Amino acid sequence: MKKKLLALFLVIQLMIQLTGCQSAGGQAVSDASSGDAPRCQDDYYESINKELLDKIELAATDAHWDWFTELSAVTSSEMEEITEELSEDHTAYEKGSSEQKIRDMYECVSDVQNRNETGLGPLKPHMNSIRNAQNIAEYVDALAALSGEFGFSSIIGGYNIMQDKADSGQYAVYMMYADTLIGKEYMEGEDTQDYVNLYLQYIKDVLCEFGMEEDAAARSTDSIERILRDICASTLTAEQLYDPAKTYNVYTAEELQQLYTNVDVEKMLKTLRVDGQDKYIVMDVDQAKKINSLLVEENLEALKDYSTFVMLNDIAKYGNETLAGLYENMQNSLYGITERWGDEKNWKRLTQELLPWDFATLYVEEHFSQEDKEEVEDMIDQILKEYETIIMSQEWMSEQTKQKAIRKLETMQVKIGYPEEWPKEKDMMQVTPISEGGSLLSNLLVSMNVSIEYSLSMLGGEVDRSLWSITPQTINAYYDPANNEIVFPAAILQAPFYDNDNSDGANLGGIGYVIAHEVSHAFDSSGALYDEYGNYNVWWTDEEMEEYQKLSQSIVEYYNTYEMMGTKVNGELTLMENIADLGAMACITSIIGDDEKALDEAFSQMAYNWASEDTASFMMYLLNTDTHSPNKVRVNAVLSSCDVFYDVYDVKESDGMYVAPEKRVGIWK
């Protein structure tokens, strides 16, 4: 189990985070020394965090440590205590109450005998509909039925109901891309084939557990690999998926039929219960064309094997003891974890995952400060006003475009803490206990069906912009371009990100930097393509877009020079987050001005908040799939492009953090 360091570190936080850096005038602005830590002028991240990271030892059960995971672990532990107390409580709670659902769900999760006896149980008829398909038409019918009732998606038939990117006040049906399992980046990566081989062994083991003979499972695994590599070759990259110009492709039902010539599209849409729409959005057209080419009779058995495995993989951690163990072992191997968490922790985490909003109501009752909310709201106002100043100073933007950008800031919705009304899904989700014939798998299917029914209930209605897509106990924050909103759940409003006892400089480098980062996303390479109403609408002139893309390319090239474990950072993949990081730093340093002590506190707090440790395997996973740069790069690359950083620490050309002025990057300076 992870070493719980939170209490220790928060006590000594202010001492550790400032590690002997000096201002340009030579006056010490930090009074702690960290021995052989590098100079902040050479490696700021290591200078600030060495003492902290020296105390972190990843347990065998962990692939990654940072403050997000640490606080998440603490929050999860609090939820685990609630689960444990309820599991031992014999009170007759009202049916449908959060207490009843949590207690009965935990029983379903933790009763291994019941899980083993259930097996695939309620899923068998649906699985059989795939396995018994005699032709492509029957196969597609089976997939559509599964997607329409539960949301299972493997090759075709998957969909999602989301805000229309071109008309954010309405919902639209997005035809989702195929499940690419371990993912395009792994399947095609030069340094990732060992991980692919691990995954292929997992596929074979799962098919054996399903009941195939070993030779048959091996042949099916080969077929699945062939289909998977074929699909991945025609799939958008992770960075392309954030580009609405590539993913917002409008089709009528008739045009969908022309795209999927090997499918009865009208029948499929009726089965999915999304027929009769004026438009359908295809997110990956080339992949759709590839899938259509694969939907031929000679591929039938391979396609059936592919969809069978996808479904087994989707429910594996909710399945019997063997299936759940195979899934966990695969995840651990992929991330470099050498020891399991243990059954009880897995069971409690799974219970939280299945009932997120029920745990949310219990969390908010004990963990939210109205005073902190008001202070953070004041900081948000300050950051939004500063961004207006930054935008007005951009010489490459026209006055008209600047006013549109400021309008986007003025209309930005701010959500802090928790929603005023809990999502309807919370009450729609009901848990049937084992004593009444329920099982973990049957309750999982209920949960999946609730999500589908809730989504379908929104179709045709106006968008409710008050909805939250993240629970208050989540340690995270985000910007949603479709709503032009920034969201900060209650759980992130705590140390080290925010502490009302901290100085203004430290809090600006902490939660202030996170806020400014999320605001910056409104103007990153993707967010900048949406207007103040959340509509995909390019509101820049051609000349401005050309300059924006030029600045973006300089950021890509700048980050491409950084590496971890000998592997280059992917500047294209991480562009959006890098723009947001650079913009956030420009914003908070502009707010602070020339107060060197406050700047030092802000820089130190930011660096401290991004401290992290990773296994080599997990770092490889991040480098291949994460849209954020590695945390060390996020600190050093940003500060090396921040002019005022050089003034505060008297950084010279011979220092490791030095980057020539003409090579310092950023769009929002």
C-alpha positions as CSV (number, residue, x, y, z in Angstrom):
1,M,0.0,0.0,0.0
2,K,1.2,3.5,-0.7
3,K,3.2,5.2,2.0
4,K,0.9,7.9,3.4
5,L,3.1,11.0,3.5
6,L,0.5,13.7,3.4
7,A,0.4,14.6,7.1
8,L,4.2,14.7,7.3
9,F,4.7,16.8,4.2
10,L,1.9,19.3,4.9
11,V,3.5,20.0,8.3
12,I,6.9,20.8,6.7
13,Q,5.6,22.0,3.4
14,L,6.7,25.6,3.7
15,M,10.2,24.6,4.8
16,I,10.7,22.1,2.0
17,Q,9.3,23.9,-0.9
18,L,11.9,26.8,-0.8
19,T,15.4,25.4,-1.2
20,G,18.1,28.0,-1.1
21,C,17.4,29.9,-4.3
22,Q,18.5,33.5,-4.3
23,S,17.1,36.7,-5.9
24,A,19.0,38.6,-8.5
25,G,20.2,41.0,-5.9
26,G,21.9,38.2,-3.9
27,Q,19.5,38.3,-1.0
28,A,18.4,34.9,0.1
29,V,14.6,34.4,-0.5
30,S,14.6,30.9,0.9
31,D,16.0,29.8,4.2
32,A,16.1,26.0,3.8
33,S,19.1,24.0,2.5
34,S,18.9,20.6,0.8
35,G,22.5,19.4,0.7
36,D,23.4,18.2,-2.7
37,A,20.3,19.4,-4.4
38,P,21.1,21.1,-7.7
39,R,21.1,24.9,-8.0
40,C,17.7,26.2,-8.9
41,Q,19.4,28.0,-11.8
42,D,20.4,24.6,-13.2
43,D,17.4,22.4,-12.4
44,Y,14.6,24.2,-10.6
45,Y,12.3,21.2,-10.3
46,E,15.0,19.0,-8.6
47,S,16.2,21.9,-6.5
48,I,12.8,22.5,-5.0
49,N,11.7,18.9,-4.8
50,K,14.8,16.9,-4.0
51,E,14.1,16.7,-0.2
52,L,10.5,15.8,-0.8
53,L,11.2,13.2,-3.5
54,D,14.0,11.6,-1.4
55,K,11.3,10.7,1.1
56,I,9.0,9.2,-1.6
57,E,9.5,5.5,-2.2
58,L,7.0,4.0,-4.6
59,A,5.5,0.9,-3.0
60,A,5.3,-2.3,-5.1
61,T,1.6,-1.6,-5.5
62,D,2.1,1.8,-7.1
63,A,3.2,3.1,-10.5
64,H,3.0,6.8,-9.9
65,W,3.0,9.4,-7.1
66,D,2.1,13.0,-7.2
67,W,0.0,15.3,-5.1
68,F,-3.1,14.5,-7.2
69,T,-2.7,10.8,-6.5
70,E,-1.8,11.4,-2.9
71,L,-4.9,13.5,-2.2
72,S,-7.0,11.1,-4.2
73,A,-5.7,8.3,-2.0
74,V,-6.6,10.2,1.1
75,T,-10.0,11.1,-0.2
76,S,-10.6,7.5,-1.3
77,S,-9.5,6.3,2.2
78,E,-12.2,8.5,3.7
79,M,-14.7,6.9,1.3
80,E,-13.4,3.5,2.2
81,E,-14.1,4.2,5.9
82,I,-17.7,5.1,5.0
83,T,-18.0,1.8,3.1
84,E,-16.6,-0.2,6.0
85,E,-18.9,1.4,8.5
86,L,-21.9,0.8,6.4
87,S,-20.9,-2.8,5.7
88,E,-20.9,-3.4,9.5
89,D,-24.1,-1.4,10.1
90,H,-27.4,-3.4,10.3
91,T,-29.6,-0.4,10.2
92,A,-32.6,-0.9,7.8
93,Y,-31.9,2.0,5.5
94,E,-34.6,3.2,3.1
95,K,-34.5,1.6,-0.3
96,G,-32.7,3.9,-2.7
97,S,-30.8,5.8,-0.1
98,S,-27.1,6.3,-0.6
99,E,-26.4,4.2,2.5
100,Q,-28.5,1.3,1.3
101,K,-26.9,1.4,-2.2
102,I,-23.3,1.6,-0.9
103,R,-23.8,-1.2,1.6
104,D,-25.5,-3.6,-0.9
105,M,-23.1,-2.8,-3.7
106,Y,-20.1,-3.5,-1.5
107,E,-21.6,-6.8,-0.6
108,C,-22.0,-7.7,-4.3
109,V,-18.4,-6.6,-5.0
110,S,-16.8,-8.4,-2.0
111,D,-18.8,-11.7,-2.2
112,V,-16.3,-13.6,-4.3
113,Q,-18.3,-16.8,-4.1
114,N,-21.3,-15.0,-5.6
115,R,-19.2,-13.5,-8.3
116,N,-17.7,-16.9,-9.2
117,E,-21.1,-18.5,-9.2
118,T,-22.6,-15.7,-11.3
119,G,-19.8,-15.9,-13.9
120,L,-21.0,-14.2,-17.0
121,G,-24.6,-14.8,-15.8
122,P,-26.8,-12.0,-17.0
123,L,-24.3,-11.2,-19.8
124,K,-24.5,-14.7,-21.4
125,P,-27.5,-14.1,-23.7
126,H,-25.9,-11.0,-25.1
127,M,-22.5,-12.7,-25.5
128,N,-24.2,-15.6,-27.2
129,S,-25.9,-13.2,-29.7
130,I,-22.4,-12.3,-30.9
131,R,-20.9,-15.7,-30.8
132,N,-23.9,-17.3,-32.6
133,A,-24.1,-14.7,-35.4
134,Q,-24.2,-16.5,-38.8
135,N,-23.4,-13.5,-40.9
136,I,-22.3,-9.9,-40.8
137,A,-25.9,-8.7,-40.6
138,E,-26.6,-10.7,-37.5
139,Y,-23.3,-9.7,-36.0
140,V,-24.0,-6.0,-36.5
141,D,-27.5,-6.5,-35.1
142,A,-26.0,-8.1,-32.0
143,L,-23.6,-5.2,-31.5
144,A,-26.3,-2.6,-32.0
145,A,-28.5,-4.3,-29.4
146,L,-25.7,-4.4,-26.9
147,S,-24.8,-0.8,-27.5
148,G,-28.4,0.4,-27.4
149,E,-29.1,-1.3,-24.0
150,F,-25.8,-1.1,-22.2
151,G,-23.4,1.1,-24.2
152,F,-21.0,-1.8,-25.0
153,S,-19.0,-0.8,-28.1
154,S,-16.3,-2.7,-30.0
155,I,-16.3,-2.2,-33.7
156,I,-19.5,-0.5,-34.8
157,G,-22.7,0.7,-33.1
158,G,-21.1,2.7,-30.4
159,Y,-22.4,6.3,-29.9
160,N,-22.4,9.1,-27.4
161,I,-24.9,11.9,-26.9
162,M,-23.0,15.2,-26.3
163,Q,-23.4,18.9,-26.9
164,D,-23.3,19.7,-30.6
165,K,-20.0,21.4,-31.2
166,A,-21.5,23.7,-33.7
167,D,-24.6,24.5,-31.6
168,S,-23.7,23.9,-28.0
169,G,-27.3,24.6,-26.8
170,Q,-28.4,21.3,-28.4
171,Y,-27.4,17.7,-28.1
172,A,-26.2,15.6,-31.0
173,V,-25.4,11.9,-31.6
174,Y,-21.7,11.3,-32.0
175,M,-20.9,8.0,-33.7
176,M,-17.9,6.8,-31.7
177,Y,-14.7,5.2,-33.0
178,A,-13.8,1.6,-32.4
179,D,-12.3,0.3,-29.1
180,T,-8.5,0.1,-29.9
181,L,-7.8,-1.7,-26.6
182,I,-4.1,-0.9,-25.7
183,G,-4.3,2.0,-28.2
184,K,-2.8,3.2,-31.4
185,E,0.3,4.7,-29.7
186,Y,1.3,1.4,-28.2
187,M,0.4,-0.7,-31.2
188,E,2.5,1.5,-33.5
189,G,5.3,2.6,-31.1
190,E,8.9,1.5,-31.7
191,D,9.6,1.2,-28.0
192,T,6.3,-0.3,-26.9
193,Q,6.1,-3.7,-28.6
194,D,7.1,-5.5,-25.4
195,Y,4.0,-4.0,-23.8
196,V,1.9,-5.1,-26.8
197,N,3.1,-8.6,-26.4
198,L,2.1,-8.6,-22.7
199,Y,-1.3,-7.4,-23.8
200,L,-1.6,-10.1,-26.4
201,Q,-0.9,-12.7,-23.7
202,Y,-3.6,-11.2,-21.6
203,I,-6.1,-11.5,-24.5
204,K,-5.2,-15.2,-24.9
205,D,-5.6,-15.8,-21.1
206,V,-9.0,-14.1,-21.1
207,L,-10.2,-16.1,-24.0
208,C,-9.1,-19.3,-22.2
209,E,-11.0,-18.2,-19.1
210,F,-14.0,-17.6,-21.3
211,G,-13.8,-21.3,-22.3
212,M,-11.7,-21.6,-25.4
213,E,-9.1,-24.3,-25.8
214,E,-5.5,-22.9,-25.7
215,D,-4.9,-23.5,-29.4
216,A,-8.2,-21.9,-30.3
217,A,-7.5,-19.0,-28.0
218,A,-4.0,-18.5,-29.6
219,R,-5.6,-18.4,-33.1
220,S,-8.2,-16.0,-32.0
221,T,-5.6,-13.8,-30.4
222,D,-3.8,-13.7,-33.7
223,S,-7.0,-12.7,-35.5
224,I,-7.7,-10.0,-32.9
225,E,-4.2,-8.6,-33.3
226,R,-4.6,-8.5,-37.1
227,I,-7.9,-6.6,-36.8
228,L,-6.5,-4.3,-34.1
229,R,-3.4,-3.3,-36.1
230,D,-5.6,-2.7,-39.2
231,I,-7.9,-0.4,-37.3
232,C,-5.1,1.4,-35.5
233,A,-3.4,2.2,-38.8
234,S,-6.5,4.2,-39.9
235,T,-7.2,5.8,-36.5
236,L,-6.6,9.4,-35.6
237,T,-3.7,10.1,-33.2
238,A,-4.4,11.2,-29.7
239,E,-3.6,14.8,-30.5
240,Q,-5.8,14.8,-33.7
241,L,-8.8,13.7,-31.6
242,Y,-8.7,17.2,-30.0
243,D,-9.0,18.9,-33.3
244,P,-12.7,19.6,-34.1
245,A,-11.8,20.2,-37.8
246,K,-10.9,16.5,-37.9
247,T,-13.6,15.1,-35.5
248,Y,-16.6,17.2,-36.3
249,N,-17.9,15.5,-39.4
250,V,-21.6,15.9,-40.0
251,Y,-23.5,13.2,-41.8
252,T,-27.2,12.6,-42.5
253,A,-28.6,9.1,-42.1
254,E,-28.4,8.7,-45.8
255,E,-24.8,9.7,-45.9
256,L,-24.0,7.3,-43.1
257,Q,-25.4,4.6,-45.3
258,Q,-23.0,5.6,-48.0
259,L,-20.2,5.5,-45.4
260,Y,-21.2,2.1,-44.0
261,T,-22.1,0.3,-47.2
262,N,-21.9,-3.1,-45.5
263,V,-24.4,-2.2,-42.8
264,D,-28.1,-1.6,-42.7
265,V,-27.7,1.8,-41.1
266,E,-31.4,2.5,-40.7
267,K,-31.9,-0.7,-38.8
268,M,-28.9,0.0,-36.7
269,L,-30.0,3.5,-35.7
270,K,-33.4,2.2,-34.8
271,T,-31.9,-0.5,-32.6
272,L,-29.7,2.2,-31.0
273,R,-32.8,4.4,-30.5
274,V,-31.2,7.4,-32.1
275,D,-32.9,7.2,-35.5
276,G,-34.7,10.3,-36.9
277,Q,-31.9,12.8,-36.2
278,D,-31.1,15.6,-38.6
279,K,-27.4,14.9,-38.3
280,Y,-24.9,12.4,-36.9
281,I,-21.3,13.3,-36.1
282,V,-18.6,10.8,-37.2
283,M,-15.5,11.4,-35.1
284,D,-13.0,9.4,-37.2
285,V,-14.0,9.1,-40.8
286,D,-11.0,7.2,-42.0
287,Q,-11.4,4.6,-39.2
288,A,-15.1,4.3,-40.1
289,K,-14.1,3.6,-43.7
290,K,-11.7,0.9,-42.5
291,I,-14.3,-0.7,-40.3
292,N,-16.7,-0.8,-43.2
293,S,-14.1,-2.6,-45.3
294,L,-13.6,-5.1,-42.5
295,L,-17.3,-5.9,-42.2
296,V,-17.3,-8.7,-44.8
297,E,-18.1,-12.4,-44.4
298,E,-14.6,-13.7,-44.6
299,N,-13.8,-11.6,-41.4
300,L,-16.8,-12.8,-39.5
301,E,-15.1,-15.1,-37.1
302,A,-12.3,-12.7,-36.4
303,L,-14.7,-9.9,-35.8
304,K,-16.8,-12.0,-33.4
305,D,-13.6,-12.9,-31.5
306,Y,-12.7,-9.2,-31.4
307,S,-16.0,-8.1,-30.0
308,T,-16.1,-11.0,-27.6
309,F,-12.8,-10.0,-26.1
310,V,-13.7,-6.3,-25.9
311,M,-16.8,-7.2,-23.9
312,L,-14.9,-9.5,-21.6
313,N,-12.3,-6.8,-21.1
314,D,-15.0,-4.3,-20.3
315,I,-16.4,-6.4,-17.5
316,A,-13.3,-8.2,-16.4
317,K,-12.7,-6.3,-13.1
318,Y,-16.4,-6.9,-12.2
319,G,-16.2,-10.6,-13.2
320,N,-15.2,-13.8,-11.4
321,E,-12.0,-14.1,-9.3
322,T,-9.9,-15.3,-12.2
323,L,-11.1,-12.7,-14.8
324,A,-10.6,-9.9,-12.3
325,G,-7.2,-11.1,-11.4
326,L,-6.1,-11.3,-15.1
327,Y,-7.3,-7.7,-15.6
328,E,-5.4,-6.4,-12.6
329,N,-2.2,-8.3,-13.5
330,M,-2.3,-6.9,-17.0
331,Q,-2.8,-3.3,-15.7
332,N,0.0,-3.8,-13.2
333,S,2.4,-5.2,-15.9
334,L,1.6,-2.3,-18.2
335,Y,2.4,0.3,-15.5
336,G,5.3,-1.5,-13.8
337,I,3.5,-2.4,-10.6
338,T,4.8,-5.6,-9.0
339,E,2.3,-6.1,-6.1
340,R,-1.5,-6.1,-5.9
341,W,-3.4,-3.7,-3.8
342,G,-5.2,-6.4,-2.0
343,D,-8.8,-7.5,-2.3
344,E,-10.4,-5.2,0.3
345,K,-9.0,-2.0,-1.2
346,N,-9.9,-3.2,-4.7
347,W,-13.5,-3.9,-3.5
348,K,-13.9,-0.6,-1.8
349,R,-12.5,1.3,-4.8
350,L,-14.8,-0.5,-7.1
351,T,-17.8,0.4,-5.0
352,Q,-16.8,4.0,-5.2
353,E,-16.5,3.8,-8.9
354,L,-19.9,2.3,-9.3
355,L,-21.7,4.8,-7.1
356,P,-19.8,8.1,-7.5
357,W,-22.6,10.5,-6.8
358,D,-23.8,8.7,-3.7
359,F,-20.4,9.0,-2.3
360,A,-20.4,12.6,-3.4
361,T,-23.3,13.5,-1.2
362,L,-21.7,12.0,1.8
363,Y,-18.3,13.7,1.0
364,V,-19.7,17.2,0.7
365,E,-21.5,17.0,4.1
366,E,-18.1,16.9,5.8
367,H,-15.5,18.4,3.4
368,F,-16.4,21.8,2.0
369,S,-15.7,25.3,3.3
370,Q,-17.8,28.2,2.0
371,E,-15.1,30.6,3.2
372,D,-12.5,28.9,1.0
373,K,-14.9,28.9,-1.9
374,E,-15.3,32.7,-1.6
375,E,-11.6,33.3,-1.5
376,V,-11.0,31.1,-4.6
377,E,-13.8,33.0,-6.4
378,D,-12.0,36.3,-5.7
379,M,-8.8,34.8,-7.1
380,I,-10.6,33.7,-10.2
381,D,-11.9,37.2,-10.7
382,Q,-8.4,38.5,-10.4
383,I,-7.1,36.0,-12.9
384,L,-9.8,36.7,-15.5
385,K,-9.2,40.4,-15.3
386,E,-5.4,39.8,-15.8
387,Y,-6.1,37.7,-18.8
388,E,-8.1,40.6,-20.3
389,T,-4.9,42.7,-19.9
390,I,-2.8,40.1,-21.5
391,I,-5.1,39.7,-24.5
392,M,-5.3,43.5,-25.0
393,S,-1.5,43.6,-25.1
394,Q,-1.2,41.2,-28.1
395,E,0.0,43.2,-31.1
396,W,-0.8,40.4,-33.5
397,M,-4.5,40.4,-32.7
398,S,-7.0,42.8,-34.2
399,E,-9.1,45.0,-31.9
400,Q,-12.2,43.1,-33.1
401,T,-10.7,39.7,-32.2
402,K,-9.5,41.0,-28.8
403,Q,-13.0,42.0,-27.9
404,K,-14.3,38.6,-28.9
405,A,-11.7,37.0,-26.7
406,I,-12.6,39.3,-23.8
407,R,-16.2,38.5,-24.3
408,K,-15.3,34.8,-23.9
409,L,-13.7,35.7,-20.5
410,E,-16.6,37.8,-19.4
411,T,-19.1,35.0,-20.1
412,M,-17.0,32.2,-18.7
413,Q,-19.0,30.1,-16.3
414,V,-17.3,29.2,-13.0
415,K,-18.3,26.1,-11.0
416,I,-16.7,25.6,-7.6
417,G,-17.3,22.8,-5.0
418,Y,-20.3,20.8,-6.0
419,P,-23.5,21.0,-8.1
420,E,-26.6,22.8,-6.8
421,E,-28.6,19.7,-7.8
422,W,-27.3,16.2,-8.0
423,P,-27.5,14.5,-11.4
424,K,-30.6,12.5,-12.1
425,E,-28.4,9.4,-12.7
426,K,-27.9,9.2,-8.9
427,D,-31.5,8.4,-8.2
428,M,-32.0,6.4,-11.4
429,M,-29.2,4.0,-10.2
430,Q,-30.7,1.4,-7.9
431,V,-28.8,-1.5,-6.4
432,T,-30.3,-5.0,-6.0
433,P,-28.8,-6.9,-3.1
434,I,-27.7,-10.5,-3.3
435,S,-30.6,-11.5,-1.0
436,E,-33.0,-10.3,-3.8
437,G,-31.1,-11.9,-6.6
438,G,-28.6,-9.2,-7.4
439,S,-25.0,-9.7,-8.3
440,L,-22.1,-7.4,-9.1
441,L,-22.5,-8.0,-12.8
442,S,-26.2,-7.5,-12.8
443,N,-25.8,-4.2,-11.0
444,L,-23.1,-3.2,-13.4
445,L,-25.5,-3.7,-16.3
446,V,-28.1,-1.6,-14.5
447,S,-25.5,1.1,-14.1
448,M,-24.6,1.0,-17.8
449,N,-28.3,1.0,-18.8
450,V,-28.9,4.0,-16.5
451,S,-26.2,5.9,-18.4
452,I,-27.8,5.0,-21.7
453,E,-31.4,5.9,-20.6
454,Y,-30.2,9.2,-19.1
455,S,-28.3,10.1,-22.3
456,L,-31.4,9.3,-24.5
457,S,-33.6,11.4,-22.2
458,M,-31.5,14.5,-23.1
459,L,-31.6,14.0,-26.8
460,G,-34.0,16.5,-28.4
461,G,-33.9,18.8,-25.4
462,E,-32.0,22.0,-24.6
463,V,-28.6,21.6,-22.9
464,D,-28.6,22.0,-19.2
465,R,-25.4,24.0,-18.6
466,S,-25.6,23.6,-14.8
467,L,-24.8,19.9,-15.0
468,W,-21.4,18.6,-13.6
469,S,-19.5,15.8,-15.3
470,I,-17.1,15.5,-12.3
471,T,-17.7,14.6,-8.7
472,P,-16.8,17.0,-5.8
473,Q,-14.5,14.3,-4.3
474,T,-12.3,14.3,-7.5
475,I,-8.8,15.9,-7.2
476,N,-8.8,17.7,-10.5
477,A,-10.1,20.7,-12.4
478,Y,-11.0,21.3,-16.1
479,Y,-12.1,23.7,-18.7
480,D,-15.1,22.7,-20.9
481,P,-15.1,24.5,-24.3
482,A,-18.7,23.4,-25.1
483,N,-19.9,25.3,-22.0
484,N,-17.1,27.9,-21.8
485,E,-16.7,27.0,-18.2
486,I,-14.0,26.2,-15.6
487,V,-14.8,23.6,-12.9
488,F,-13.0,23.2,-9.5
489,P,-14.4,20.4,-7.4
490,A,-14.4,20.8,-3.6
491,A,-11.6,18.2,-3.1
492,I,-8.9,20.2,-4.9
493,L,-9.4,23.2,-2.6
494,Q,-6.9,21.9,-0.1
495,A,-3.2,21.9,0.6
496,P,-0.8,21.9,-1.1
497,F,-2.9,23.4,-3.9
498,Y,-4.7,25.8,-1.7
499,D,-4.2,26.8,2.0
500,N,-5.8,29.9,3.5
501,D,-2.8,30.1,5.8
502,N,-0.4,30.4,2.9
503,S,0.9,33.7,1.5
504,D,-0.8,35.3,-1.5
505,G,2.3,34.4,-3.6
506,A,2.2,30.7,-2.6
507,N,-1.6,30.4,-3.3
508,L,-1.1,32.1,-6.6
509,G,1.6,29.5,-7.5
510,G,-0.7,26.8,-6.1
511,I,-4.4,27.0,-6.9
512,G,-3.9,30.2,-8.8
513,Y,-1.7,28.5,-11.3
514,V,-4.3,25.7,-11.7
515,I,-7.0,28.3,-12.2
516,A,-5.0,30.2,-14.7
517,H,-4.1,27.0,-16.5
518,E,-7.8,26.1,-16.9
519,V,-8.6,29.6,-18.1
520,S,-5.8,29.4,-20.6
521,H,-7.5,26.3,-22.1
522,A,-10.2,28.7,-23.5
523,F,-7.4,29.9,-25.8
524,D,-5.3,26.8,-26.4
525,S,-4.9,25.2,-29.8
526,S,-8.4,23.5,-29.4
527,G,-10.3,25.8,-27.1
528,A,-9.4,28.8,-29.2
529,L,-11.6,27.4,-31.9
530,Y,-14.8,27.7,-29.8
531,D,-16.7,31.0,-29.2
532,E,-18.1,32.4,-26.0
533,Y,-21.2,30.2,-26.4
534,G,-19.2,27.0,-26.7
535,N,-19.8,26.7,-30.4
536,Y,-17.1,25.4,-32.8
537,N,-16.7,28.7,-34.6
538,V,-13.3,30.0,-35.8
539,W,-13.5,33.7,-34.8
540,W,-10.0,34.6,-35.8
541,T,-8.9,36.2,-39.1
542,D,-6.8,34.1,-41.5
543,E,-3.7,36.2,-40.6
544,E,-4.3,35.7,-36.9
545,M,-4.7,32.0,-37.3
546,E,-1.5,31.9,-39.3
547,E,0.4,33.7,-36.5
548,Y,-1.2,31.5,-33.9
549,Q,-0.1,28.4,-35.7
550,K,3.4,29.8,-36.1
551,L,3.6,30.4,-32.3
552,S,2.1,27.0,-31.7
553,Q,4.7,25.3,-33.9
554,S,7.5,27.1,-31.9
555,I,6.0,25.6,-28.7
556,V,5.9,22.1,-30.3
557,E,9.6,22.4,-31.4
558,Y,10.6,23.8,-28.0
559,Y,9.1,20.9,-26.0
560,N,10.4,18.3,-28.5
561,T,13.9,19.2,-27.2
562,Y,13.0,17.8,-23.7
563,E,13.2,14.2,-22.9
564,M,12.6,11.7,-20.1
565,M,14.4,8.3,-19.9
566,G,16.0,9.0,-23.3
567,T,12.6,9.4,-25.0
568,K,11.6,12.8,-26.4
569,V,8.5,14.6,-25.2
570,N,5.9,14.7,-28.0
571,G,5.3,18.4,-28.5
572,E,2.3,17.8,-30.8
573,L,0.5,15.5,-28.3
574,T,1.2,17.9,-25.4
575,L,0.6,21.2,-27.3
576,M,-2.7,22.2,-25.7
577,E,-1.5,21.6,-22.1
578,N,1.8,23.3,-22.8
579,I,0.0,26.4,-24.1
580,A,-2.1,26.4,-21.0
581,D,0.9,26.0,-18.7
582,L,2.8,28.8,-20.4
583,G,-0.2,31.1,-20.3
584,A,-0.9,30.3,-16.6
585,M,2.7,31.3,-15.6
586,A,2.5,34.5,-17.7
587,C,-0.8,35.3,-15.9
588,I,0.2,34.8,-12.3
589,T,3.6,36.5,-12.7
590,S,1.8,39.5,-14.3
591,I,-0.5,39.6,-11.3
592,I,2.4,39.5,-8.8
593,G,4.5,42.1,-10.6
594,D,8.0,42.8,-9.4
595,D,7.6,41.5,-5.8
596,E,10.6,39.0,-5.8
597,K,9.6,37.3,-2.6
598,A,6.1,36.6,-3.8
599,L,7.4,35.5,-7.2
600,D,9.8,33.1,-5.5
601,E,6.9,31.7,-3.4
602,A,4.8,31.3,-6.5
603,F,7.5,29.5,-8.5
604,S,8.4,27.3,-5.5
605,Q,4.8,26.4,-4.8
606,M,4.1,25.5,-8.5
607,A,7.2,23.3,-8.7
608,Y,6.4,21.6,-5.4
609,N,2.8,20.9,-6.5
610,W,4.1,19.1,-9.7
611,A,6.5,16.8,-7.8
612,S,6.1,13.2,-9.0
613,E,7.7,9.8,-9.0
614,D,7.0,7.1,-11.7
615,T,8.0,3.6,-12.6
616,A,9.8,3.4,-15.9
617,S,6.8,1.6,-17.4
618,F,4.3,4.2,-16.3
619,M,6.5,7.0,-17.6
620,M,6.6,5.3,-20.9
621,Y,2.8,5.1,-20.8
622,L,2.6,8.8,-20.1
623,L,5.0,9.7,-22.8
624,N,2.9,7.8,-25.3
625,T,-0.6,8.7,-24.2
626,D,-0.7,11.7,-21.9
627,T,-1.5,15.1,-23.3
628,H,0.5,16.7,-20.5
629,S,4.2,16.8,-20.5
630,P,6.0,14.9,-17.7
631,N,5.8,16.9,-14.5
632,K,9.5,17.8,-14.4
633,V,9.3,19.1,-17.9
634,R,6.1,21.1,-17.0
635,V,8.1,22.9,-14.3
636,N,11.4,23.5,-16.0
637,A,10.2,24.1,-19.5
638,V,7.7,26.7,-18.4
639,L,10.1,28.6,-16.1
640,S,12.9,28.6,-18.7
641,S,10.5,30.4,-21.0
642,C,9.5,32.9,-18.3
643,D,11.5,36.2,-18.5
644,V,10.9,37.2,-14.9
645,F,12.3,33.9,-13.6
646,Y,15.7,35.0,-14.9
647,D,15.4,38.2,-13.0
648,V,14.4,36.6,-9.7
649,Y,17.2,34.0,-9.7
650,D,19.8,35.8,-11.8
651,V,19.9,33.0,-14.3
652,K,23.0,33.2,-16.6
653,E,23.7,31.9,-20.0
654,S,25.9,29.2,-18.5
655,D,23.1,27.9,-16.2
656,G,21.1,24.7,-16.9
657,M,17.8,26.5,-16.9
658,Y,18.9,29.1,-19.4
659,V,17.1,29.4,-22.8
660,A,18.0,32.3,-25.1
661,P,15.4,35.0,-25.2
662,E,14.5,34.4,-28.9
663,K,13.9,30.8,-28.1
664,R,11.5,31.3,-25.2
665,V,8.0,30.4,-26.2
666,G,4.4,31.1,-25.4
667,I,1.3,32.5,-27.0
668,W,-0.2,34.5,-24.1
669,K,2.6,36.7,-22.8
